[in-house]
């Protein structure tokens, strides 16, 4: 005896669930395969590194914590200007937008750790704790670069990991190592990776 249509078990809910899973897999694969943000400025990094080397030499001559941190904060402002200007120019040349797509993800990945670094700097400075500041800067800058670099070419998160390693060393090292380690990180690492990025990723 053939069962009536009403008595047959329906397979629609299962089919609908399979379809939803397939759609989610497709969306995830599409997102994972999204274009990498290639507007990280190599020559901009070189410029930031040169400025940082000068700052390290100048900061080492400052006699007070206020003078020392003033040099580095001014350097940070100059470096941010160099980075944003170079990134905007490279993105424009490549037809990319910093406000959408991978450019937006890159900036959103970078901003939270950088903000945490700024807040920790204020707290440490107000508490008179100058020794951890170089390590905090290097470590959290590295975290920011690794997070943002997830949406960029592979060498960018590698650079961030180098900053994190150097920051860890700085946090455990004597206070007198602060300026040399900052010069090694914000100076030499920026210059070295900047040249690599410029030669292999369009400037």
Buried (B, 14 or more C-beta within 10 A) or exposed (E): EEEEEEEEEEEEEEEEEEEEEEEEEEEEEEEEEEEBBBBBBBBBBBBBBBBBBBBBEBBBEBEEEEEBBEBBBBBBEBBEBBBBEBBBBBBEEBEBEBEEBBBBBBBEBBEEBBEBBBEBBEEBBEEEEBBBBBBBBBBBBBBBBBBBBBBBBEBBBBBBBBBBBBBBBBBEBEEEBBBBBBBBBBBBBBBBBBBBBBEEBBB
